[in-house]
Amino acid sequence: MYAASDVCFVSSIRDGMNLVSYEYVATQRFRRGVLLLSEFAGAAEALRGSVSFNPWDVNGTVDALGRALTMEMHERSVNHEKSEEYVWKNSSAVWGKSFVSDLKRSRAKALAAAASATHIRDMAYEVTKAAKKNTPSPDCGPIGRRRRRSILLRRETS
């Protein structure tokens, strides 16, 4: 149906991720149909080769439809090439590869952070272990130093 049409008329008043306009561009490689796209459609900013219109403006909509129906083949081809370039550069395959690449990059960062945290934990353990080794027992420890002499206090236990 898309491939057989001369014009695709998308008159959305509010639109998010509607793929009709992208599908239309993808099917128009040979026919070079005109995409008439509401300025409120999610694809309006991306598909610069479309004829944009405000669906609330009835006279403007009629003018845009008339322009689309009477557009010369050269202008249709130029406009279609603009939109087609965007569609092929931003296909679902490209998006999927980008998504997986981002996941891999995030995983690598998480693994590096975990390795760093493990290294810090191991260092803290070694420092604590060394501190415990060098700390005198509770019943014996230095209470002061004078000229390289240590005074030890020993607590007797019974």
N, CA, C and O atoms as a GROMACS GRO file, in nm:
protein
  632
    1MET      N    1   0.083  -0.119   0.000
    1MET     CA    2   0.000   0.000   0.000
    1MET      C    3   0.088   0.126   0.000
    1MET      O    4   0.064   0.219  -0.077
    2TYR      N    5   0.191   0.127   0.088
    2TYR     CA    6   0.279   0.244   0.091
    2TYR      C    7   0.352   0.260  -0.042
    2TYR      O    8   0.362   0.372  -0.094
    3ALA      N    9   0.401   0.152  -0.097
    3ALA     CA   10   0.481   0.158  -0.219
    3ALA      C   11   0.400   0.204  -0.340
    3ALA      O   12   0.457   0.258  -0.435
    4ALA      N   13   0.268   0.186  -0.338
    4ALA     CA   14   0.183   0.222  -0.452
    4ALA      C   15   0.132   0.365  -0.444
    4ALA      O   16   0.071   0.412  -0.540
    5SER      N   17   0.153   0.435  -0.333
    5SER     CA   18   0.094   0.568  -0.317
    5SER      C   19   0.189   0.679  -0.362
    5SER      O   20   0.311   0.664  -0.363
    6ASP      N   21   0.127   0.792  -0.399
    6ASP     CA   22   0.204   0.910  -0.438
    6ASP      C   23   0.227   1.004  -0.321
    6ASP      O   24   0.323   1.081  -0.319
    7VAL      N   25   0.137   0.997  -0.222
    7VAL     CA   26   0.145   1.086  -0.106
    7VAL      C   27   0.109   1.006   0.019
    7VAL      O   28   0.018   0.923   0.018
    8CYS      N   29   0.183   1.032   0.126
    8CYS     CA   30   0.149   0.977   0.258
    8CYS      C   31   0.112   1.097   0.344
    8CYS      O   32   0.194   1.186   0.366
    9PHE      N   33  -0.011   1.099   0.393
    9PHE     CA   34  -0.065   1.211   0.468
    9PHE      C   35  -0.075   1.172   0.615
    9PHE      O   36  -0.164   1.096   0.654
   10VAL      N   37   0.017   1.225   0.698
   10VAL     CA   38   0.019   1.195   0.842
   10VAL      C   39  -0.021   1.323   0.914
   10VAL      O   40   0.056   1.418   0.923
   11SER      N   41  -0.145   1.324   0.968
   11SER     CA   42  -0.200   1.447   1.026
   11SER      C   43  -0.211   1.442   1.178
   11SER      O   44  -0.310   1.488   1.235
   12SER      N   45  -0.112   1.386   1.243
   12SER     CA   46  -0.114   1.373   1.389
   12SER      C   47  -0.121   1.509   1.458
   12SER      O   48  -0.057   1.606   1.416
   13ILE      N   49  -0.202   1.512   1.564
   13ILE     CA   50  -0.209   1.632   1.647
   13ILE      C   51  -0.110   1.618   1.762
   13ILE      O   52  -0.051   1.716   1.808
   14ARG      N   53  -0.093   1.495   1.808
   14ARG     CA   54   0.007   1.464   1.910
   14ARG      C   55   0.062   1.327   1.875
   14ARG      O   56  -0.014   1.234   1.848
   15ASP      N   57   0.192   1.315   1.874
   15ASP     CA   58   0.252   1.190   1.828
   15ASP      C   59   0.382   1.165   1.902
   15ASP      O   60   0.455   1.258   1.936
   16GLY      N   61   0.409   1.041   1.927
   16GLY     CA   62   0.534   1.003   1.992
   16GLY      C   63   0.623   0.929   1.895
   16GLY      O   64   0.693   0.989   1.815
   17MET      N   65   0.619   0.796   1.903
   17MET     CA   66   0.704   0.713   1.818
   17MET      C   67   0.619   0.641   1.716
   17MET      O   68   0.600   0.519   1.725
   18ASN      N   69   0.567   0.714   1.619
   18ASN     CA   70   0.486   0.657   1.512
   18ASN      C   71   0.578   0.625   1.395
   18ASN      O   72   0.647   0.713   1.344
   19LEU      N   73   0.580   0.500   1.353
   19LEU     CA   74   0.674   0.457   1.249
   19LEU      C   75   0.619   0.464   1.107
   19LEU      O   76   0.690   0.430   1.012
   20VAL      N   77   0.496   0.507   1.090
   20VAL     CA   78   0.435   0.512   0.957
   20VAL      C   79   0.519   0.593   0.860
   20VAL      O   80   0.543   0.550   0.747
   21SER      N   81   0.563   0.709   0.902
   21SER     CA   82   0.639   0.797   0.811
   21SER      C   83   0.772   0.733   0.771
   21SER      O   84   0.814   0.746   0.656
   22TYR      N   85   0.839   0.665   0.863
   22TYR     CA   86   0.965   0.597   0.832
   22TYR      C   87   0.941   0.480   0.736
   22TYR      O   88   1.018   0.458   0.642
   23GLU      N   89   0.834   0.406   0.760
   23GLU     CA   90   0.800   0.294   0.673
   23GLU      C   91   0.769   0.344   0.531
   23GLU      O   92   0.808   0.282   0.432
   24TYR      N   93   0.699   0.455   0.524
   24TYR     CA   94   0.664   0.511   0.393
   24TYR      C   95   0.791   0.549   0.316
   24TYR      O   96   0.806   0.516   0.198
   25VAL      N   97   0.881   0.619   0.383
   25VAL     CA   98   1.006   0.659   0.317
   25VAL      C   99   1.083   0.536   0.270
   25VAL      O  100   1.139   0.536   0.160
   26ALA      N  101   1.087   0.433   0.351
   26ALA     CA  102   1.162   0.311   0.316
   26ALA      C  103   1.104   0.241   0.194
   26ALA      O  104   1.177   0.173   0.122
   27THR      N  105   0.974   0.255   0.168
   27THR     CA  106   0.911   0.187   0.055
   27THR      C  107   0.908   0.272  -0.073
   27THR      O  108   0.862   0.224  -0.177
   28GLN      N  109   0.956   0.393  -0.066
   28GLN     CA  110   0.944   0.485  -0.179
   28GLN      C  111   1.073   0.505  -0.259
   28GLN      O  112   1.090   0.609  -0.323
   29ARG      N  113   1.162   0.409  -0.257
   29ARG     CA  114   1.290   0.422  -0.325
   29ARG      C  115   1.272   0.451  -0.476
   29ARG      O  116   1.346   0.530  -0.532
   30PHE      N  117   1.175   0.388  -0.539
   30PHE     CA  118   1.156   0.405  -0.684
   30PHE      C  119   1.047   0.504  -0.720
   30PHE      O  120   1.059   0.575  -0.820
   31ARG      N  121   0.943   0.511  -0.642
   31ARG     CA  122   0.830   0.597  -0.675
   31ARG      C  123   0.854   0.743  -0.634
   31ARG      O  124   0.804   0.835  -0.698
   32ARG      N  125   0.929   0.763  -0.528
   32ARG     CA  126   0.959   0.897  -0.477
   32ARG      C  127   0.834   0.973  -0.437
   32ARG      O  128   0.814   1.088  -0.476
   33GLY      N  129   0.750   0.906  -0.359
   33GLY     CA  130   0.629   0.971  -0.310
   33GLY      C  131   0.660   1.084  -0.213
   33GLY      O  132   0.771   1.093  -0.160
   34VAL      N  133   0.561   1.169  -0.192
   34VAL     CA  134   0.576   1.285  -0.104
   34VAL      C  135   0.520   1.251   0.033
   34VAL      O  136   0.408   1.202   0.045
   35LEU      N  137   0.598   1.278   0.136
   35LEU     CA  138   0.554   1.259   0.273
   35LEU      C  139   0.503   1.391   0.325
   35LEU      O  140   0.578   1.487   0.341
   36LEU      N  141   0.373   1.395   0.352
   36LEU     CA  142   0.307   1.514   0.406
   36LEU      C  143   0.292   1.488   0.555
   36LEU      O  144   0.214   1.403   0.596
   37LEU      N  145   0.367   1.562   0.637
   37LEU     CA  146   0.383   1.528   0.778
   37LEU      C  147   0.347   1.643   0.870
   37LEU      O  148   0.399   1.754   0.858
   38SER      N  149   0.256   1.615   0.963
   38SER     CA  150   0.217   1.714   1.063
   38SER      C  151   0.340   1.759   1.140
   38SER      O  152   0.428   1.679   1.171
   39GLU      N  153   0.346   1.888   1.171
   39GLU     CA  154   0.460   1.939   1.248
   39GLU      C  155   0.460   1.886   1.392
   39GLU      O  156   0.559   1.902   1.463
   40PHE      N  157   0.350   1.824   1.434
   40PHE     CA  158   0.342   1.766   1.568
   40PHE      C  159   0.381   1.618   1.571
   40PHE      O  160   0.385   1.557   1.678
   41ALA      N  161   0.408   1.562   1.456
   41ALA     CA  162   0.449   1.421   1.449
   41ALA      C  163   0.590   1.408   1.504
   41ALA      O  164   0.674   1.497   1.487
   42GLY      N  165   0.617   1.295   1.569
   42GLY     CA  166   0.748   1.272   1.626
   42GLY      C  167   0.859   1.274   1.523
   42GLY      O  168   0.972   1.311   1.554
   43ALA      N  169   0.829   1.235   1.400
   43ALA     CA  170   0.930   1.226   1.295
   43ALA      C  171   0.952   1.359   1.222
   43ALA      O  172   1.041   1.368   1.138
   44ALA      N  173   0.874   1.461   1.252
   44ALA     CA  174   0.881   1.587   1.177
   44ALA      C  175   1.019   1.651   1.182
   44ALA      O  176   1.064   1.707   1.082
   45GLU      N  177   1.087   1.644   1.295
   45GLU     CA  178   1.219   1.704   1.306
   45GLU      C  179   1.326   1.623   1.232
   45GLU      O  180   1.422   1.679   1.179
   46ALA      N  181   1.307   1.492   1.228
   46ALA     CA  182   1.408   1.404   1.168
   46ALA      C  183   1.397   1.396   1.017
   46ALA      O  184   1.498   1.396   0.947
   47LEU      N  185   1.276   1.390   0.966
   47LEU     CA  186   1.256   1.371   0.822
   47LEU      C  187   1.240   1.507   0.754
   47LEU      O  188   1.129   1.553   0.728
   48ARG      N  189   1.352   1.568   0.727
   48ARG     CA  190   1.355   1.704   0.670
   48ARG      C  191   1.305   1.711   0.526
   48ARG      O  192   1.277   1.820   0.476
   49GLY      N  193   1.294   1.598   0.461
   49GLY     CA  194   1.247   1.599   0.323
   49GLY      C  195   1.096   1.597   0.311
   49GLY      O  196   1.042   1.598   0.200
   50SER      N  197   1.028   1.595   0.423
   50SER     CA  198   0.881   1.592   0.419
   50SER      C  199   0.824   1.733   0.404
   50SER      O  200   0.892   1.832   0.431
   51VAL      N  201   0.699   1.738   0.360
   51VAL     CA  202   0.626   1.865   0.355
   51VAL      C  203   0.556   1.878   0.489
   51VAL      O  204   0.469   1.797   0.522
   52SER      N  205   0.592   1.979   0.565
   52SER     CA  206   0.540   1.996   0.700
   52SER      C  207   0.419   2.090   0.699
   52SER      O  208   0.413   2.184   0.620
   53PHE      N  209   0.324   2.061   0.788
   53PHE     CA  210   0.205   2.145   0.798
   53PHE      C  211   0.149   2.138   0.940
   53PHE      O  212   0.180   2.046   1.016
   54ASN      N  213   0.066   2.237   0.974
   54ASN     CA  214  -0.001   2.241   1.104
   54ASN      C  215  -0.144   2.191   1.083
   54ASN      O  216  -0.222   2.257   1.015
   55PRO      N  217  -0.180   2.076   1.142
   55PRO     CA  218  -0.314   2.021   1.117
   55PRO      C  219  -0.428   2.106   1.175
   55PRO      O  220  -0.543   2.088   1.136
   56TRP      N  221  -0.398   2.198   1.264
   56TRP     CA  222  -0.501   2.287   1.318
   56TRP      C  223  -0.534   2.399   1.220
   56TRP      O  224  -0.641   2.461   1.229
   57ASP      N  225  -0.444   2.425   1.127
   57ASP     CA  226  -0.463   2.529   1.026
   57ASP      C  227  -0.520   2.464   0.900
   57ASP      O  228  -0.445   2.406   0.821
   58VAL      N  229  -0.651   2.473   0.881
   58VAL     CA  230  -0.718   2.406   0.770
   58VAL      C  231  -0.667   2.457   0.636
   58VAL      O  232  -0.636   2.377   0.548
   59ASN      N  233  -0.658   2.587   0.619
   59ASN     CA  234  -0.610   2.643   0.491
   59ASN      C  235  -0.465   2.602   0.464
   59ASN      O  236  -0.431   2.570   0.350
   60GLY      N  237  -0.381   2.604   0.566
   60GLY     CA  238  -0.241   2.561   0.550
   60GLY      C  239  -0.231   2.414   0.514
   60GLY      O  240  -0.145   2.374   0.436
   61THR      N  241  -0.321   2.332   0.571
   61THR     CA  242  -0.323   2.190   0.541
   61THR      C  243  -0.363   2.167   0.395
   61THR      O  244  -0.304   2.084   0.326
   62VAL      N  245  -0.463   2.241   0.349
   62VAL     CA  246  -0.507   2.231   0.209
   62VAL      C  247  -0.394   2.272   0.115
   62VAL      O  248  -0.371   2.207   0.013
   63ASP      N  249  -0.324   2.381   0.149
   63ASP     CA  250  -0.212   2.427   0.065
   63ASP      C  251  -0.100   2.323   0.060
   63ASP      O  252  -0.043   2.298  -0.046
   64ALA      N  253  -0.068   2.264   0.176
   64ALA     CA  254   0.038   2.162   0.181
   64ALA      C  255   0.000   2.040   0.099
   64ALA      O  256   0.085   1.983   0.030
   65LEU      N  257  -0.127   1.997   0.106
   65LEU     CA  258  -0.173   1.882   0.029
   65LEU      C  259  -0.167   1.913  -0.121
   65LEU      O  260  -0.127   1.829  -0.200
   66GLY      N  261  -0.207   2.033  -0.159
   66GLY     CA  262  -0.199   2.074  -0.299
   66GLY      C  263  -0.055   2.076  -0.347
   66GLY      O  264  -0.026   2.033  -0.459
   67ARG      N  265   0.036   2.125  -0.263
   67ARG     CA  266   0.178   2.128  -0.300
   67ARG      C  267   0.231   1.985  -0.319
   67ARG      O  268   0.306   1.958  -0.413
   68ALA      N  269   0.192   1.895  -0.228
   68ALA     CA  270   0.238   1.756  -0.237
   68ALA      C  271   0.188   1.689  -0.365
   68ALA      O  272   0.263   1.615  -0.429
   69LEU      N  273   0.063   1.714  -0.402
   69LEU     CA  274   0.003   1.650  -0.519
   69LEU      C  275   0.058   1.703  -0.651
   69LEU      O  276   0.055   1.634  -0.753
   70THR      N  277   0.110   1.826  -0.649
   70THR     CA  278   0.158   1.888  -0.774
   70THR      C  279   0.311   1.902  -0.779
   70THR      O  280   0.364   1.965  -0.871
   71MET      N  281   0.380   1.846  -0.685
   71MET     CA  282   0.526   1.860  -0.678
   71MET      C  283   0.593   1.791  -0.797
   71MET      O  284   0.557   1.679  -0.834
   72GLU      N  285   0.690   1.859  -0.854
   72GLU     CA  286   0.766   1.805  -0.967
   72GLU      C  287   0.854   1.688  -0.920
   72GLU      O  288   0.892   1.681  -0.803
   73MET      N  289   0.887   1.598  -1.013
   73MET     CA  290   0.965   1.479  -0.980
   73MET      C  291   1.104   1.514  -0.925
   73MET      O  292   1.152   1.446  -0.835
   74HIS      N  293   1.168   1.618  -0.979
   74HIS     CA  294   1.301   1.654  -0.929
   74HIS      C  295   1.295   1.692  -0.780
   74HIS      O  296   1.376   1.645  -0.701
   75GLU      N  297   1.200   1.776  -0.743
   75GLU     CA  298   1.185   1.818  -0.603
   75GLU      C  299   1.147   1.698  -0.516
   75GLU      O  300   1.195   1.686  -0.403
   76ARG      N  301   1.061   1.610  -0.568
   76ARG     CA  302   1.023   1.489  -0.493
   76ARG      C  303   1.147   1.404  -0.466
   76ARG      O  304   1.165   1.352  -0.355
   77SER      N  305   1.232   1.389  -0.567
   77SER     CA  306   1.354   1.307  -0.552
   77SER      C  307   1.449   1.367  -0.450
   77SER      O  308   1.504   1.296  -0.366
   78VAL      N  309   1.470   1.499  -0.457
   78VAL     CA  310   1.560   1.566  -0.362
   78VAL      C  311   1.508   1.550  -0.219
   78VAL      O  312   1.584   1.518  -0.128
   79ASN      N  313   1.379   1.574  -0.201
   79ASN     CA  314   1.319   1.561  -0.068
   79ASN      C  315   1.326   1.417  -0.017
   79ASN      O  316   1.358   1.392   0.099
   80HIS      N  317   1.296   1.324  -0.106
   80HIS     CA  318   1.299   1.183  -0.066
   80HIS      C  319   1.440   1.141  -0.025
   80HIS      O  320   1.456   1.069   0.074
   81GLU      N  321   1.540   1.185  -0.098
   81GLU     CA  322   1.678   1.148  -0.064
   81GLU      C  323   1.718   1.198   0.074
   81GLU      O  324   1.789   1.129   0.147
   82LYS      N  325   1.672   1.318   0.112
   82LYS     CA  326   1.700   1.372   0.246
   82LYS      C  327   1.642   1.279   0.353
   82LYS      O  328   1.709   1.242   0.448
   83SER      N  329   1.515   1.244   0.334
   83SER     CA  330   1.449   1.159   0.433
   83SER      C  331   1.505   1.017   0.432
   83SER      O  332   1.525   0.957   0.537
   84GLU      N  333   1.530   0.964   0.313
   84GLU     CA  334   1.580   0.827   0.302
   84GLU      C  335   1.718   0.813   0.367
   84GLU      O  336   1.747   0.711   0.430
   85GLU      N  337   1.801   0.914   0.352
   85GLU     CA  338   1.934   0.909   0.414
   85GLU      C  339   1.920   0.895   0.566
   85GLU      O  340   1.990   0.817   0.629
   86TYR      N  341   1.828   0.972   0.624
   86TYR     CA  342   1.807   0.964   0.769
   86TYR      C  343   1.753   0.826   0.808
   86TYR      O  344   1.800   0.767   0.906
   87VAL      N  345   1.657   0.773   0.733
   87VAL     CA  346   1.598   0.643   0.766
   87VAL      C  347   1.702   0.533   0.762
   87VAL      O  348   1.706   0.450   0.853
   88TRP      N  349   1.787   0.531   0.660
   88TRP     CA  350   1.887   0.424   0.650
   88TRP      C  351   1.998   0.439   0.753
   88TRP      O  352   2.052   0.339   0.800
   89LYS      N  353   2.034   0.562   0.788
   89LYS     CA  354   2.138   0.582   0.890
   89LYS      C  355   2.086   0.552   1.030
   89LYS      O  356   2.165   0.524   1.120
   90ASN      N  357   1.956   0.557   1.050
   90ASN     CA  358   1.897   0.538   1.182
   90ASN      C  359   1.799   0.421   1.182
   90ASN      O  360   1.690   0.431   1.239
   91SER      N  361   1.836   0.314   1.118
   91SER     CA  362   1.748   0.197   1.110
   91SER      C  363   1.745   0.122   1.243
   91SER      O  364   1.824   0.151   1.333
   92SER      N  365   1.654   0.028   1.254
   92SER     CA  366   1.646  -0.052   1.377
   92SER      C  367   1.773  -0.135   1.395
   92SER      O  368   1.814  -0.160   1.508
   93ALA      N  369   1.835  -0.177   1.286
   93ALA     CA  370   1.961  -0.253   1.295
   93ALA      C  371   2.072  -0.166   1.354
   93ALA      O  372   2.147  -0.211   1.440
   94VAL      N  373   2.081  -0.042   1.308
   94VAL     CA  374   2.181   0.052   1.360
   94VAL      C  375   2.153   0.080   1.508
   94VAL      O  376   2.244   0.081   1.590
   95TRP      N  377   2.026   0.102   1.541
   95TRP     CA  378   1.988   0.127   1.680
   95TRP      C  379   2.024   0.007   1.767
   95TRP      O  380   2.078   0.023   1.877
   96GLY      N  381   1.994  -0.114   1.719
   96GLY     CA  382   2.025  -0.236   1.795
   96GLY      C  383   2.173  -0.250   1.820
   96GLY      O  384   2.215  -0.282   1.932
   97LYS      N  385   2.255  -0.227   1.718
   97LYS     CA  386   2.401  -0.235   1.734
   97LYS      C  387   2.450  -0.131   1.834
   97LYS      O  388   2.535  -0.160   1.918
   98SER      N  389   2.396  -0.012   1.825
   98SER     CA  390   2.434   0.096   1.917
   98SER      C  391   2.395   0.060   2.061
   98SER      O  392   2.471   0.085   2.154
   99PHE      N  393   2.276   0.003   2.077
   99PHE     CA  394   2.227  -0.036   2.209
   99PHE      C  395   2.317  -0.143   2.270
   99PHE      O  396   2.357  -0.133   2.386
  100VAL      N  397   2.349  -0.246   2.192
  100VAL     CA  398   2.436  -0.354   2.241
  100VAL      C  399   2.575  -0.299   2.273
  100VAL      O  400   2.635  -0.338   2.373
  101SER      N  401   2.625  -0.211   2.189
  101SER     CA  402   2.756  -0.150   2.214
  101SER      C  403   2.755  -0.071   2.345
  101SER      O  404   2.850  -0.079   2.424
  102ASP      N  405   2.648   0.004   2.368
  102ASP     CA  406   2.636   0.079   2.494
  102ASP      C  407   2.629  -0.014   2.614
  102ASP      O  408   2.688   0.014   2.718
  103LEU      N  409   2.558  -0.126   2.600
  103LEU     CA  410   2.551  -0.225   2.708
  103LEU      C  411   2.690  -0.282   2.739
  103LEU      O  412   2.728  -0.294   2.855
  104LYS      N  413   2.763  -0.316   2.634
  104LYS     CA  414   2.898  -0.370   2.654
  104LYS      C  415   2.989  -0.268   2.722
  104LYS      O  416   3.066  -0.303   2.812
  105ARG      N  417   2.979  -0.143   2.679
  105ARG     CA  418   3.060  -0.038   2.739
  105ARG      C  419   3.024  -0.019   2.886
  105ARG      O  420   3.112  -0.001   2.970
  106SER      N  421   2.894  -0.024   2.918
  106SER     CA  422   2.849  -0.011   3.057
  106SER      C  423   2.898  -0.128   3.141
  106SER      O  424   2.938  -0.110   3.256
  107ARG      N  425   2.893  -0.248   3.084
  107ARG     CA  426   2.940  -0.367   3.155
  107ARG      C  427   3.088  -0.357   3.185
  107ARG      O  428   3.133  -0.390   3.295
  108ALA      N  429   3.165  -0.310   3.087
  108ALA     CA  430   3.309  -0.296   3.107
  108ALA      C  431   3.338  -0.196   3.218
  108ALA      O  432   3.427  -0.218   3.300
  109LYS      N  433   3.263  -0.085   3.220
  109LYS     CA  434   3.282   0.014   3.326
  109LYS      C  435   3.245  -0.045   3.462
  109LYS      O  436   3.315  -0.021   3.561
  110ALA      N  437   3.136  -0.122   3.467
  110ALA     CA  438   3.094  -0.184   3.593
  110ALA      C  439   3.198  -0.284   3.642
  110ALA      O  440   3.228  -0.290   3.761
  111LEU      N  441   3.252  -0.363   3.550
  111LEU     CA  442   3.355  -0.460   3.588
  111LEU      C  443   3.482  -0.389   3.637
  111LEU      O  444   3.544  -0.432   3.733
  112ALA      N  445   3.518  -0.281   3.570
  112ALA     CA  446   3.636  -0.205   3.613
  112ALA      C  447   3.613  -0.145   3.751
  112ALA      O  448   3.703  -0.145   3.835
  113ALA      N  449   3.493  -0.093   3.774
  113ALA     CA  450   3.461  -0.036   3.906
  113ALA      C  451   3.463  -0.145   4.013
  113ALA      O  452   3.512  -0.122   4.123
  114ALA      N  453   3.409  -0.262   3.980
  114ALA     CA  454   3.409  -0.374   4.076
  114ALA      C  455   3.551  -0.419   4.106
  114ALA      O  456   3.584  -0.448   4.221
  115ALA      N  457   3.635  -0.426   4.004
  115ALA     CA  458   3.775  -0.465   4.023
  115ALA      C  459   3.847  -0.362   4.110
  115ALA      O  460   3.926  -0.398   4.198
  116SER      N  461   3.818  -0.236   4.085
  116SER     CA  462   3.879  -0.128   4.164
  116SER      C  463   3.832  -0.138   4.309
  116SER      O  464   3.913  -0.124   4.401
  117ALA      N  465   3.703  -0.162   4.330
  117ALA     CA  466   3.649  -0.176   4.465
  117ALA      C  467   3.711  -0.295   4.535
  117ALA      O  468   3.743  -0.288   4.654
  118THR      N  469   3.729  -0.406   4.463
  118THR     CA  470   3.792  -0.525   4.520
  118THR      C  471   3.937  -0.494   4.559
  118THR      O  472   3.984  -0.535   4.665
  119HIS      N  473   4.006  -0.423   4.471
  119HIS     CA  474   4.145  -0.386   4.499
  119HIS      C  475   4.152  -0.297   4.624
  119HIS      O  476   4.237  -0.318   4.710
  120ILE      N  477   4.064  -0.200   4.634
  120ILE     CA  478   4.061  -0.111   4.751
  120ILE      C  479   4.030  -0.191   4.877
  120ILE      O  480   4.092  -0.170   4.981
  121ARG      N  481   3.933  -0.282   4.868
  121ARG     CA  482   3.898  -0.366   4.982
  121ARG      C  483   4.017  -0.450   5.026
  121ARG      O  484   4.044  -0.461   5.145
  122ASP      N  485   4.089  -0.511   4.928
  122ASP     CA  486   4.206  -0.592   4.960
  122ASP      C  487   4.316  -0.508   5.024
  122ASP      O  488   4.382  -0.552   5.119
  123MET      N  489   4.336  -0.388   4.973
  123MET     CA  490   4.437  -0.300   5.032
  123MET      C  491   4.399  -0.263   5.175
  123MET      O  492   4.484  -0.263   5.264
  124ALA      N  493   4.272  -0.231   5.197
  124ALA     CA  494   4.225  -0.197   5.332
  124ALA      C  495   4.244  -0.315   5.426
  124ALA      O  496   4.281  -0.297   5.542
  125TYR      N  497   4.220  -0.435   5.377
  125TYR     CA  498   4.239  -0.555   5.457
  125TYR      C  499   4.386  -0.570   5.496
  125TYR      O  500   4.418  -0.598   5.611
  126GLU      N  501   4.475  -0.550   5.398
  126GLU     CA  502   4.618  -0.563   5.426
  126GLU      C  503   4.665  -0.457   5.525
  126GLU      O  504   4.745  -0.486   5.614
  127VAL      N  505   4.617  -0.335   5.510
  127VAL     CA  506   4.654  -0.227   5.602
  127VAL      C  507   4.604  -0.260   5.742
  127VAL      O  508   4.677  -0.243   5.840
  128THR      N  509   4.480  -0.307   5.753
  128THR     CA  510   4.423  -0.344   5.883
  128THR      C  511   4.501  -0.459   5.944
  128THR      O  512   4.530  -0.457   6.064
  129LYS      N  513   4.533  -0.557   5.865
  129LYS     CA  514   4.609  -0.673   5.911
  129LYS      C  515   4.747  -0.630   5.962
  129LYS      O  516   4.791  -0.675   6.068
  130ALA      N  517   4.813  -0.542   5.888
  130ALA     CA  518   4.944  -0.492   5.930
  130ALA      C  519   4.933  -0.410   6.057
  130ALA      O  520   5.019  -0.419   6.145
  131ALA      N  521   4.829  -0.331   6.067
  131ALA     CA  522   4.810  -0.249   6.187
  131ALA      C  523   4.786  -0.337   6.309
  131ALA      O  524   4.839  -0.310   6.417
  132LYS      N  525   4.708  -0.443   6.293
  132LYS     CA  526   4.684  -0.535   6.404
  132LYS      C  527   4.813  -0.605   6.445
  132LYS      O  528   4.837  -0.627   6.563
  133LYS      N  529   4.895  -0.639   6.347
  133LYS     CA  530   5.021  -0.708   6.374
  133LYS      C  531   5.117  -0.619   6.451
  133LYS      O  532   5.189  -0.668   6.538
  134ASN      N  533   5.118  -0.491   6.421
  134ASN     CA  534   5.210  -0.396   6.485
  134ASN      C  535   5.154  -0.335   6.613
  134ASN      O  536   5.226  -0.263   6.682
  135THR      N  537   5.030  -0.362   6.645
  135THR     CA  538   4.970  -0.307   6.766
  135THR      C  539   4.996  -0.404   6.881
  135THR      O  540   4.967  -0.523   6.869
  136PRO      N  541   5.048  -0.354   6.991
  136PRO     CA  542   5.072  -0.442   7.104
  136PRO      C  543   4.940  -0.496   7.159
  136PRO      O  544   4.834  -0.439   7.137
  137SER      N  545   4.950  -0.604   7.230
  137SER     CA  546   4.831  -0.664   7.288
  137SER      C  547   4.771  -0.570   7.392
  137SER      O  548   4.840  -0.479   7.439
  138PRO      N  549   4.646  -0.589   7.428
  138PRO     CA  550   4.581  -0.497   7.521
  138PRO      C  551   4.647  -0.493   7.659
  138PRO      O  552   4.634  -0.394   7.731
  139ASP      N  553   4.716  -0.596   7.695
  139ASP     CA  554   4.777  -0.596   7.827
  139ASP      C  555   4.918  -0.538   7.827
  139ASP      O  556   4.983  -0.533   7.931
  140CYS      N  557   4.964  -0.494   7.713
  140CYS     CA  558   5.100  -0.440   7.706
  140CYS      C  559   5.107  -0.342   7.590
  140CYS      O  560   5.073  -0.378   7.477
  141GLY      N  561   5.149  -0.220   7.615
  141GLY     CA  562   5.161  -0.125   7.507
  141GLY      C  563   5.238  -0.003   7.549
  141GLY      O  564   5.252   0.024   7.668
  142PRO      N  565   5.290   0.071   7.452
  142PRO     CA  566   5.366   0.190   7.486
  142PRO      C  567   5.275   0.300   7.539
  142PRO      O  568   5.165   0.320   7.488
  143ILE      N  569   5.321   0.370   7.640
  143ILE     CA  570   5.244   0.483   7.691
  143ILE      C  571   5.316   0.615   7.667
  143ILE      O  572   5.260   0.721   7.693
  144GLY      N  573   5.433   0.609   7.619
  144GLY     CA  574   5.505   0.731   7.589
  144GLY      C  575   5.646   0.700   7.543
  144GLY      O  576   5.695   0.589   7.566
  145ARG      N  577   5.712   0.795   7.478
  145ARG     CA  578   5.848   0.775   7.432
  145ARG      C  579   5.931   0.896   7.474
  145ARG      O  580   5.887   1.011   7.467
  146ARG      N  581   6.051   0.866   7.515
  146ARG     CA  582   6.146   0.972   7.546
  146ARG      C  583   6.281   0.931   7.491
  146ARG      O  584   6.333   0.825   7.526
  147ARG      N  585   6.335   1.009   7.412
  147ARG     CA  586   6.470   0.986   7.359
  147ARG      C  587   6.496   0.839   7.328
  147ARG      O  588   6.586   0.778   7.385
  148ARG      N  589   6.420   0.787   7.242
  148ARG     CA  590   6.434   0.651   7.192
  148ARG      C  591   6.412   0.543   7.299
  148ARG      O  592   6.452   0.429   7.278
  149ARG      N  593   6.353   0.576   7.406
  149ARG     CA  594   6.319   0.475   7.505
  149ARG      C  595   6.169   0.462   7.510
  149ARG      O  596   6.095   0.559   7.497
  150SER      N  597   6.126   0.341   7.528
  150SER     CA  598   5.983   0.316   7.541
  150SER      C  599   5.952   0.277   7.684
  150SER      O  600   6.029   0.205   7.748
  151ILE      N  601   5.842   0.324   7.732
  151ILE     CA  602   5.796   0.282   7.864
  151ILE      C  603   5.679   0.190   7.839
  151ILE      O  604   5.582   0.228   7.772
  152LEU      N  605   5.686   0.072   7.891
  152LEU     CA  606   5.579  -0.025   7.873
  152LEU      C  607   5.503  -0.042   8.002
  152LEU      O  608   5.560  -0.040   8.111
  153LEU      N  609   5.379  -0.058   7.989
  153LEU     CA  610   5.292  -0.084   8.103
  153LEU      C  611   5.236  -0.223   8.085
  153LEU      O  612   5.177  -0.255   7.982
  154ARG      N  613   5.255  -0.304   8.186
  154ARG     CA  614   5.204  -0.441   8.178
  154ARG      C  615   5.094  -0.456   8.280
  154ARG      O  616   5.109  -0.422   8.397
  155ARG      N  617   4.986  -0.508   8.233
  155ARG     CA  618   4.873  -0.532   8.321
  155ARG      C  619   4.876  -0.678   8.362
  155ARG      O  620   4.885  -0.768   8.279
  156GLU      N  621   4.870  -0.699   8.490
  156GLU     CA  622   4.871  -0.835   8.545
  156GLU      C  623   4.730  -0.892   8.541
  156GLU      O  624   4.633  -0.825   8.575
  157THR      N  625   4.723  -1.011   8.501
  157THR     CA  626   4.594  -1.079   8.503
  157THR      C  627   4.604  -1.196   8.601
  157THR      O  628   4.708  -1.261   8.609
  158SER      N  629   4.499  -1.220   8.673
  158SER     CA  630   4.505  -1.328   8.770
  158SER      C  631   4.428  -1.448   8.728
  158SER      O  632   4.424  -1.548   8.800
   0.00000   0.00000   0.00000
